[in-house]
Amino acid sequence: MSGRAHNFGAGPAALPLEVLEEARGELVDFRGAGMSLLEMSHRSKAYDAVHREALAGLARVLGVPAGWSVLLLQGGASLQFAMVPMNLRRAGESADYLVTGEWSQKALAEARRLGGTRAAASTEGEAFRRVPRAGEIDLDPAAEYAHLTTNNTIYGTWWPQFPEAGDVPLVGDASSDLLARPLPVERFGLLYAGAQKNLGPAGVTVVVVRDDLLDRAPESLPVILRYRTHRDKESLYNTPPTYAVYLLGLVVRWVEARGGLAGVAALNRRKADLLYAALDASDLYRGHAEPGSRSGVNVTFRLAEEALEKELLAAAAAAGMVGLAGHRSVGGLRASLYNAVPLESVTALVDFLRDFEARRG
Ligand SMILES: *Cc1c(COP(=O)(O)O)cnc(C)c1O
């Protein structure tokens, strides 16, 4: 770990040290090709193997059932806010949105520009401290899909389990928890995630989509914006972000070597339990999320005064702990405990928080 910061950033976030070192080892001469992967055609044999390994590895580790396809796209989760309604909501129909934070608000706003939407639930009135209870969700049985954010990166909440939607396909923005915990893919018509939290570097976006939904897109939709295009071309319709796909493949193998999703989820649970226990035992720190909705990957908390929060951030940085400032729209503090954040970083943070409270509490 020499020289490595304790990186609690929310994204782009920490990558596994083993993955970075493996990539460094083959950066200049990729597996004997005499050139870097960065310099190589995306139609080359060497890249083709990388591409297929990333796609197959993702399907394996996520437990993607037959009848669903994995796509590697660009444009981040934010492009999915637009592609989802363009592809899945037919003319004149409506889509439901469960509003649990800023990212779901953005997804809803984008869908609203293009057609009918309903907010089927919102916890904004409670500062997004929790996800809605079953009885608070008013789903339209005729909706084309019901969109939710599986983990709310900014507020630090997640859905411990997902609402029943009958025949309405669930669509999940899983940007910050895909690959950090098992998700029931078979319950979702579509899941998407920008890679830069748990999956790899920025620049590649993972979509898992149920194949029967691919036929809903209207003829007028540009080819590049259709899921069907990318499915039929195996995510090689145009130049993919080759190096990001390569790193994603290495991360998938790293997860598999740690026992797959069950393995990394168990370690993530230990990390989160440690930090929440420290916050609960303290008089200085106040957790933002209600216990039943607490995220296992983004832990949000506040101190009584902003000045003290600033002091804490400066002292943390001096102790080699970075990325702890809350999202610019909500302030406070946030520790992201994604897959690549080692347990030692979390124990170091807990020790630091105790020490800070002893000095300044
Ligand atoms: C980070 C994040 C986004 C934004 O992702 P981009 O790739 O920057 O578009 C959207 N939703 C969630 C839940 C996120 O965590």
The ligand as a Tripos MOL2 file, in Angstrom:
@<TRIPOS>MOLECULE
LIG
   15    15     1     0     0
SMALL
NO_CHARGES

@<TRIPOS>ATOM
      1 C1        -22.6270    8.1770  -10.5560 C.3       1 LIG1
      2 C2        -24.0670    7.9390  -10.7850 C.ar      1 LIG1
      3 C3        -24.7270    8.4230  -11.9290 C.ar      1 LIG1
      4 C4        -24.0510    9.2950  -12.9670 C.3       1 LIG1
      5 O1        -23.2720    8.5390  -13.7780 O.3       1 LIG1
      6 P1        -22.5600    9.1320  -15.1020 P.3       1 LIG1
      7 O2        -21.8020    7.9460  -15.5810 O.co2     1 LIG1
      8 O3        -21.6830   10.2770  -14.6520 O.co2     1 LIG1
      9 O4        -23.6020    9.5880  -16.0280 O.co2     1 LIG1
     10 C5        -26.0530    8.0860  -12.0910 C.ar      1 LIG1
     11 N1        -26.7150    7.3380  -11.1900 N.ar      1 LIG1
     12 C6        -26.1040    6.8700  -10.0790 C.ar      1 LIG1
     13 C7        -26.8840    6.0430   -9.1040 C.3       1 LIG1
     14 C8        -24.7700    7.1590   -9.8430 C.ar      1 LIG1
     15 O5        -24.1720    6.7010   -8.7360 O.3       1 LIG1
@<TRIPOS>BOND
     1     1     2 1
     2     2     3 ar
     3     2    14 ar
     4     3     4 1
     5     3    10 ar
     6     4     5 1
     7     5     6 1
     8     6     7 2
     9     6     8 1
    10     6     9 1
    11    10    11 ar
    12    11    12 ar
    13    12    13 1
    14    12    14 ar
    15    14    15 1
@<TRIPOS>SUBSTRUCTURE
     1 LIG1         1 GROUP 0 **** ****
